[in-house]
């Protein structure tokens, strides 16, 4: 199956890839002000929205209703709330998508894990990396090679960092989830192990499947096929799908999963995958509802919002994303990746399309 026939037409593929980029950036911007899971719990996010008369959530977060709330938001909030968005904020959730695109353009689909590391050192500032990526970066600078870069003195091996790097492998492998997962794995093992790697494989496969799956549930089922069925990640995703299928409300499903994943921390891959899966299933293909529910679910809000937006944007295509999410972005990406700050979203999407076509 070619990239074009996977989505029907060449223009359809272009719209979906652009939708993925726009969705990722918009979802990231939506979640960024409240990205601190131990402070901004699900209950507190909804209290904030209620006080601002912003429920249901249908736009970027409103300005804080009080000074005390403003103090607890991320310092970047002034450029991320509704009415103040003027292009995207710089964020690692977008930086890694940009860097992944550059990786494939530079080394092709046969890239090695070592080449991923080399590109980090060349293009990515150390202080714009976090948790497992910062450890891997330090290990690279100290002369270690994969897989030691992921395992040496790294307590973050199953955190969410590898998952947020996976989108480009899905966008460039439309309708080919196993291929997307294989590419994502080769990237992920630079910094992660276990469920951290499975998270990247699952996310890449999910985005790839979103190009051709008739529903988000079908895409989730396809994505589960690329990771070990007995892994905690797979069991957690299936659990969310089961509760959704049984008719539980979104709030009840998340409360159940919070109890079942307690103790893993707010940046661990597994509980975040639960929030993301719930947002996708209860969002039911609607872009706004999907990213709103995902961010309201708490934990790593900007990362989850970004991935949910990527999946939903691919499924619906750029023209179907409401303009209130895309117009404020001004077709502009701010990035810490050397040589890419100020690049156009449309240009990134066109370059991604060329890669997807080349591999079709």
Kinemage of the C-alpha trace (Angstrom):
@kinemage 1
@onewidth
@group {chain A} dominant
@subgroup {mainchain}
@vectorlist {calphas} color= white
{ca unk a 1} P 0.000 0.000 0.000
{ca unk a 2} L 1.429 3.393 -0.961
{ca unk a 3} L 1.263 6.502 1.181
{ca unk a 4} L -1.201 8.029 -1.270
{ca unk a 5} L -3.606 5.095 -1.478
{ca unk a 6} L -3.458 4.698 2.303
{ca unk a 7} L -5.464 7.912 2.699
{ca unk a 8} L -7.199 8.068 -0.652
{ca unk a 9} L -5.506 11.006 -2.403
{ca unk a 10} L -2.271 12.952 -2.406
{ca unk a 11} L -4.107 16.027 -1.092
{ca unk a 12} L -5.696 13.875 1.606
{ca unk a 13} L -2.277 12.750 2.790
{ca unk a 14} L -1.000 16.333 2.809
{ca unk a 15} L -4.013 17.506 4.821
{ca unk a 16} L -3.545 14.758 7.369
{ca unk a 17} L 0.168 15.350 7.838
{ca unk a 18} L -0.438 19.078 8.263
{ca unk a 19} L -3.246 18.182 10.668
{ca unk a 20} L -0.783 16.133 12.693
{ca unk a 21} L 1.683 19.021 12.969
{ca unk a 22} L -0.986 21.592 13.781
{ca unk a 23} L -2.683 19.260 16.234
{ca unk a 24} L 0.558 18.529 18.036
{ca unk a 25} L 1.413 22.208 18.422
{ca unk a 26} L -2.096 23.281 19.453
{ca unk a 27} L -2.442 20.451 21.978
{ca unk a 28} L 0.961 21.270 23.412
{ca unk a 29} L 0.050 24.948 23.776
{ca unk a 30} L -3.243 24.069 25.425
{ca unk a 31} L -1.569 21.961 28.105
{ca unk a 32} L 1.586 23.983 28.677
{ca unk a 33} L 0.360 26.442 31.358
{ca unk a 34} L -0.667 23.603 33.710
{ca unk a 35} L 2.238 21.242 33.037
{ca unk a 36} L 3.095 20.216 36.583
{ca unk a 37} L 1.136 17.166 37.548
{ca unk a 38} L 1.713 17.221 41.276
{ca unk a 39} L 0.374 20.804 41.434
{ca unk a 40} L -2.191 20.840 38.640
{ca unk a 41} L -4.275 17.783 39.394
{ca unk a 42} L -7.323 16.906 37.356
{ca unk a 43} L -9.573 18.375 40.062
{ca unk a 44} L -7.595 21.596 40.266
{ca unk a 45} L -7.549 22.103 36.498
{ca unk a 46} L -11.337 21.824 36.437
{ca unk a 47} L -11.678 24.222 39.400
{ca unk a 48} L -9.546 26.717 37.482
{ca unk a 49} L -11.719 26.338 34.393
{ca unk a 50} L -14.927 26.561 36.394
{ca unk a 51} L -13.831 29.800 38.103
{ca unk a 52} L -13.007 31.245 34.674
{ca unk a 53} L -16.369 30.074 33.286
{ca unk a 54} L -14.481 27.966 30.725
{ca unk a 55} L -16.233 24.606 31.006
{ca unk a 56} L -16.744 22.929 28.634
{ca unk a 57} L -13.235 23.740 27.422
{ca unk a 58} L -13.411 24.721 23.738
{ca unk a 59} L -10.418 27.044 23.306
{ca unk a 60} L -6.971 27.688 24.761
{ca unk a 61} L -6.878 28.049 28.535
{ca unk a 62} L -8.312 31.316 29.844
{ca unk a 63} L -6.157 33.796 31.705
{ca unk a 64} L -5.818 32.952 35.417
{ca unk a 65} L -8.779 34.176 37.467
{ca unk a 66} L -6.554 35.179 40.408
{ca unk a 67} L -2.947 36.091 41.212
{ca unk a 68} L -2.505 32.953 43.298
{ca unk a 69} L -3.497 30.802 40.326
{ca unk a 70} L -1.123 32.741 38.073
{ca unk a 71} L 1.810 32.053 40.410
{ca unk a 72} L 1.312 28.298 40.052
{ca unk a 73} L 1.113 28.283 36.260
{ca unk a 74} L 4.169 27.634 34.131
{ca unk a 75} L 6.038 30.917 33.534
{ca unk a 76} L 5.283 30.678 29.797
{ca unk a 77} L 1.526 30.951 30.398
{ca unk a 78} L 1.349 34.538 29.133
{ca unk a 79} L 2.126 33.342 25.604
{ca unk a 80} L -0.140 30.274 25.758
{ca unk a 81} L -3.539 31.460 27.019
{ca unk a 82} L -6.402 32.509 24.786
{ca unk a 83} L -6.076 35.942 23.296
{ca unk a 84} L -2.298 35.991 23.826
{ca unk a 85} L -1.089 33.236 21.483
{ca unk a 86} L 1.180 34.709 18.791
{ca unk a 87} L 2.762 31.658 17.221
{ca unk a 88} L 3.867 28.592 19.140
{ca unk a 89} L 5.868 28.666 22.352
{ca unk a 90} L 9.189 26.825 22.313
{ca unk a 91} L 8.764 23.397 23.887
{ca unk a 92} L 10.556 20.058 23.821
{ca unk a 93} L 7.361 18.328 22.671
{ca unk a 94} L 7.685 20.238 19.392
{ca unk a 95} L 11.502 20.396 19.317
{ca unk a 96} L 11.726 16.598 19.100
{ca unk a 97} L 9.277 16.471 16.201
{ca unk a 98} L 11.437 19.015 14.377
{ca unk a 99} L 14.627 17.137 15.237
{ca unk a 100} L 13.080 13.819 14.154
{ca unk a 101} L 12.221 15.321 10.787
{ca unk a 102} L 15.792 16.575 10.434
{ca unk a 103} L 17.086 13.116 11.387
{ca unk a 104} L 15.141 11.437 8.570
{ca unk a 105} L 16.118 14.112 6.054
{ca unk a 106} L 19.784 13.784 7.030
{ca unk a 107} L 20.214 10.034 7.465
{ca unk a 108} L 17.134 8.510 5.839
{ca unk a 109} L 14.978 5.721 7.218
{ca unk a 110} L 18.038 3.540 7.801
{ca unk a 111} L 19.332 5.859 10.529
{ca unk a 112} L 21.139 4.339 13.515
{ca unk a 113} L 20.630 5.059 17.206
{ca unk a 114} L 24.176 6.460 17.258
{ca unk a 115} L 23.172 8.976 14.571
{ca unk a 116} L 20.240 10.100 16.714
{ca unk a 117} L 22.698 10.850 19.506
{ca unk a 118} L 25.109 12.650 17.197
{ca unk a 119} L 22.304 14.896 15.984
{ca unk a 120} L 21.304 15.739 19.552
{ca unk a 121} L 24.830 16.887 20.322
{ca unk a 122} L 24.964 18.924 17.121
{ca unk a 123} L 21.519 20.519 17.080
{ca unk a 124} L 19.928 20.404 20.553
{ca unk a 125} L 20.976 22.585 23.533
{ca unk a 126} L 21.720 20.529 26.637
{ca unk a 127} L 19.585 22.726 28.914
{ca unk a 128} L 16.554 22.181 26.665
{ca unk a 129} L 16.612 18.462 27.454
{ca unk a 130} L 15.001 16.957 30.536
{ca unk a 131} L 14.918 13.731 32.594
{ca unk a 132} L 15.964 10.697 30.508
{ca unk a 133} L 17.037 12.824 27.544
{ca unk a 134} L 19.318 14.957 29.695
{ca unk a 135} L 20.902 11.851 31.218
{ca unk a 136} L 21.421 10.328 27.759
{ca unk a 137} L 22.870 13.617 26.477
{ca unk a 138} L 25.316 13.738 29.398
{ca unk a 139} L 26.256 10.114 28.805
{ca unk a 140} L 26.847 10.838 25.111
{ca unk a 141} L 29.043 13.829 25.961
{ca unk a 142} L 31.023 11.591 28.326
{ca unk a 143} L 31.714 9.127 25.527
{ca unk a 144} L 29.173 6.391 26.256
{ca unk a 145} L 27.393 4.687 23.362
{ca unk a 146} L 23.924 3.152 23.136
{ca unk a 147} L 22.511 1.219 24.904
{ca unk a 148} L 24.619 2.434 27.858
{ca unk a 149} L 23.387 5.966 27.185
{ca unk a 150} L 19.938 4.792 28.304
{ca unk a 151} L 20.916 2.645 31.275
{ca unk a 152} L 23.860 4.339 32.992
{ca unk a 153} L 22.751 6.394 36.017
{ca unk a 154} L 19.307 6.943 34.521
{ca unk a 155} L 16.308 6.743 36.892
{ca unk a 156} L 13.960 8.010 34.164
{ca unk a 157} L 14.137 5.099 31.732
{ca unk a 158} L 10.362 4.545 31.618
{ca unk a 159} L 9.290 8.172 31.645
{ca unk a 160} L 7.438 9.842 28.786
{ca unk a 161} L 10.356 11.411 26.873
{ca unk a 162} L 10.686 8.771 24.165
{ca unk a 163} L 6.931 8.782 23.523
{ca unk a 164} L 6.970 12.503 22.722
{ca unk a 165} L 9.683 11.923 20.105
{ca unk a 166} L 7.649 9.401 18.110
{ca unk a 167} L 5.267 11.453 15.980
{ca unk a 168} L 7.448 11.929 12.927
{ca unk a 169} L 7.826 8.165 12.566
{ca unk a 170} L 4.051 7.846 12.411
{ca unk a 171} L 3.588 10.775 10.035
{ca unk a 172} L 6.144 9.377 7.597
{ca unk a 173} L 4.738 5.821 7.746
{ca unk a 174} L 1.031 6.402 7.046
{ca unk a 175} L -0.941 3.194 7.387
{ca unk a 176} L 2.177 1.182 8.299
{ca unk a 177} L 2.158 0.995 12.120
{ca unk a 178} L 4.755 -1.776 12.464
{ca unk a 179} L 7.233 0.146 10.362
{ca unk a 180} L 6.550 3.310 12.369
{ca unk a 181} L 7.086 1.412 15.625
{ca unk a 182} L 10.380 -0.016 14.398
{ca unk a 183} L 11.698 3.456 13.572
{ca unk a 184} L 10.517 4.833 16.915
{ca unk a 185} L 12.198 2.014 18.783
{ca unk a 186} L 15.545 2.751 17.126
{ca unk a 187} L 15.227 6.363 18.323
{ca unk a 188} L 13.896 5.540 21.797
{ca unk a 189} L 16.623 3.141 22.941
{ca unk a 190} L 19.091 6.026 23.049
{ca unk a 191} L 17.477 7.130 26.311
{ca unk a 192} L 14.831 4.638 27.438
{ca unk a 193} L 14.110 0.998 28.252
{ca unk a 194} L 11.018 -1.125 28.940
{ca unk a 195} L 7.721 0.752 28.970
{ca unk a 196} L 9.569 3.914 27.979
{ca unk a 197} L 10.496 2.308 24.655
{ca unk a 198} L 7.103 0.629 24.303
{ca unk a 199} L 5.464 4.042 24.746
{ca unk a 200} L 7.368 5.425 21.770
{ca unk a 201} L 6.538 2.390 19.632
{ca unk a 202} L 2.868 2.552 20.621
{ca unk a 203} L 2.566 6.281 19.913
{ca unk a 204} L 4.254 6.013 16.503
{ca unk a 205} L 2.024 3.077 15.552
{ca unk a 206} L -1.063 4.899 16.806
{ca unk a 207} L -0.337 7.957 14.672
{ca unk a 208} L 0.466 5.777 11.663
{ca unk a 209} L -2.760 3.806 12.108
{ca unk a 210} L -4.758 7.038 12.432
{ca unk a 211} L -4.208 7.666 8.697
{ca unk a 212} L -6.283 4.632 7.713
{ca unk a 213} L -8.262 3.410 10.747
{ca unk a 214} L -12.024 4.034 10.560
{ca unk a 215} L -12.207 5.035 14.249
{ca unk a 216} L -9.819 5.935 17.034
{ca unk a 217} L -10.631 2.653 18.757
{ca unk a 218} L -9.449 0.764 15.678
{ca unk a 219} L -6.247 2.819 15.662
{ca unk a 220} L -5.652 2.010 19.340
{ca unk a 221} L -6.172 -1.686 18.689
{ca unk a 222} L -3.673 -1.620 15.821
{ca unk a 223} L -1.139 0.216 17.961
{ca unk a 224} L -1.415 -2.343 20.755
{ca unk a 225} L -0.271 -4.970 18.276
{ca unk a 226} L 3.276 -3.570 18.133
{ca unk a 227} L 4.119 -3.849 21.859
{ca unk a 228} L 4.260 -6.866 24.181
{ca unk a 229} L 0.732 -7.811 25.247
{ca unk a 230} L 1.868 -8.488 28.806
{ca unk a 231} L 3.632 -5.145 29.270
{ca unk a 232} L 2.186 -2.779 31.820
{ca unk a 233} L 1.620 -0.226 29.093
{ca unk a 234} L -0.462 -2.616 26.991
{ca unk a 235} L -2.455 -3.771 30.006
{ca unk a 236} L -3.194 -0.174 30.997
{ca unk a 237} L -4.336 0.868 27.519
{ca unk a 238} L -6.597 -2.195 27.322
{ca unk a 239} L -7.998 -1.374 30.765
{ca unk a 240} L -8.990 2.133 29.673
{ca unk a 241} L -10.589 0.757 26.511
{ca unk a 242} L -12.490 -1.824 28.564
{ca unk a 243} L -13.888 0.770 30.980
{ca unk a 244} L -14.868 3.023 28.097
{ca unk a 245} L -16.547 0.086 26.375
{ca unk a 246} L -18.440 -0.736 29.562
{ca unk a 247} L -19.997 2.733 29.543
{ca unk a 248} L -18.168 4.333 32.464
{ca unk a 249} L -17.978 8.107 32.447
{ca unk a 250} L -14.655 9.734 31.578
{ca unk a 251} L -14.169 10.904 35.172
{ca unk a 252} L -14.830 7.425 36.583
{ca unk a 253} L -12.409 5.822 34.145
{ca unk a 254} L -9.611 8.215 35.088
{ca unk a 255} L -10.290 7.817 38.807
{ca unk a 256} L -9.999 4.045 38.411
{ca unk a 257} L -6.739 4.323 36.479
{ca unk a 258} L -5.296 6.820 38.972
{ca unk a 259} L -5.760 4.221 41.679
{ca unk a 260} L -4.306 1.421 39.557
{ca unk a 261} L -1.207 3.373 38.509
{ca unk a 262} L -0.605 5.141 41.824
{ca unk a 263} L 3.037 5.577 42.727
{ca unk a 264} L 4.454 5.744 39.203
{ca unk a 265} L 4.702 9.528 39.161
{ca unk a 266} L 3.223 12.159 36.869
{ca unk a 267} L 5.862 11.875 34.108
{ca unk a 268} L 5.899 8.067 33.832
{ca unk a 269} L 4.758 6.672 30.479
{ca unk a 270} L 2.066 4.349 31.831
{ca unk a 271} L -0.294 6.726 33.701
{ca unk a 272} L 0.104 9.303 30.933
{ca unk a 273} L -0.833 6.706 28.333
{ca unk a 274} L -3.995 6.093 30.370
{ca unk a 275} L -4.913 9.792 30.280
{ca unk a 276} L -4.118 9.969 26.565
{ca unk a 277} L -6.127 6.846 25.720
{ca unk a 278} L -9.110 8.135 27.675
{ca unk a 279} L -8.947 11.498 25.922
{ca unk a 280} L -8.868 9.823 22.530
{ca unk a 281} L -11.703 7.385 23.236
{ca unk a 282} L -14.041 9.811 24.991
{ca unk a 283} L -13.154 12.518 22.472
{ca unk a 284} L -14.535 10.138 19.836
{ca unk a 285} L -12.904 11.767 16.816
{ca unk a 286} L -13.815 15.356 17.697
{ca unk a 287} L -10.599 17.411 17.689
{ca unk a 288} L -11.576 19.964 20.322
{ca unk a 289} L -13.143 17.481 22.709
{ca unk a 290} L -10.147 15.134 22.351
{ca unk a 291} L -7.461 17.634 23.283
{ca unk a 292} L -9.647 19.287 25.935
{ca unk a 293} L -10.375 16.031 27.760
{ca unk a 294} L -6.757 14.932 27.467
{ca unk a 295} L -5.414 18.133 29.038
{ca unk a 296} L -8.125 18.146 31.694
{ca unk a 297} L -6.920 14.646 32.599
{ca unk a 298} L -3.809 16.159 34.201
{ca unk a 299} L -0.297 14.680 34.633
{ca unk a 300} L 2.060 15.698 31.785
{ca unk a 301} L -0.556 17.930 30.220
{ca unk a 302} L 1.427 19.500 27.407
{ca unk a 303} L 2.922 16.195 26.246
{ca unk a 304} L -0.407 14.391 26.374
{ca unk a 305} L -2.201 17.278 24.688
{ca unk a 306} L 0.418 17.267 21.936
{ca unk a 307} L 0.115 13.556 21.184
{ca unk a 308} L -3.686 13.626 21.385
{ca unk a 309} L -3.695 16.587 19.009
{ca unk a 310} L -1.391 14.767 16.612
{ca unk a 311} L -3.632 11.685 16.485
{ca unk a 312} L -6.847 13.718 16.212
{ca unk a 313} L -5.305 16.054 13.625
{ca unk a 314} L -4.247 13.130 11.443
{ca unk a 315} L -7.682 11.535 11.719
{ca unk a 316} L -9.631 14.655 10.784
{ca unk a 317} L -7.104 16.506 8.584
{ca unk a 318} L -6.024 20.131 8.823
{ca unk a 319} L -9.132 21.691 7.194
{ca unk a 320} L -11.350 20.163 9.898
{ca unk a 321} L -9.390 21.600 12.833
{ca unk a 322} L -11.301 24.658 14.113
{ca unk a 323} L -9.579 27.935 13.253
{ca unk a 324} L -9.534 29.045 16.896
{ca unk a 325} L -6.777 26.474 17.433
{ca unk a 326} L -4.740 27.107 14.294
{ca unk a 327} L -5.064 30.797 13.408
{ca unk a 328} L -3.256 32.051 16.563
{ca unk a 329} L -0.276 29.819 15.701
{ca unk a 330} L 0.440 32.081 12.715
{ca unk a 331} L 1.995 29.176 10.823
{ca unk a 332} L 5.126 29.674 12.951
{ca unk a 333} L 7.176 27.347 15.161
{ca unk a 334} L 9.576 28.553 17.795
{ca unk a 335} L 12.243 25.921 18.354
{ca unk a 336} L 15.489 25.409 20.238
{ca unk a 337} L 16.705 23.068 17.481
{ca unk a 338} L 19.603 24.877 15.846
{ca unk a 339} L 18.632 26.305 12.469
{ca unk a 340} L 14.869 25.817 12.854
{ca unk a 341} L 13.599 28.671 15.022
{ca unk a 342} L 10.831 30.542 13.206
{ca unk a 343} L 10.228 27.818 10.621
{ca unk a 344} L 6.742 27.626 9.129
{ca unk a 345} L 4.420 24.819 10.204
{ca unk a 346} L 3.374 24.469 6.570
{ca unk a 347} L 7.012 24.009 5.541
{ca unk a 348} L 7.553 21.310 8.160
{ca unk a 349} L 4.440 19.530 6.910
{ca unk a 350} L 5.589 19.755 3.275
{ca unk a 351} L 8.973 18.301 4.182
{ca unk a 352} L 7.288 15.514 6.126
{ca unk a 353} L 5.044 14.794 3.133
{ca unk a 354} L 8.091 14.429 0.882
{ca unk a 355} L 9.514 11.807 3.233
{ca unk a 356} L 6.204 9.939 3.399
{ca unk a 357} L 6.008 9.955 -0.393
{ca unk a 358} L 9.613 8.810 -0.784
{ca unk a 359} L 8.933 5.738 1.317
{ca unk a 360} L 5.624 4.872 -0.352
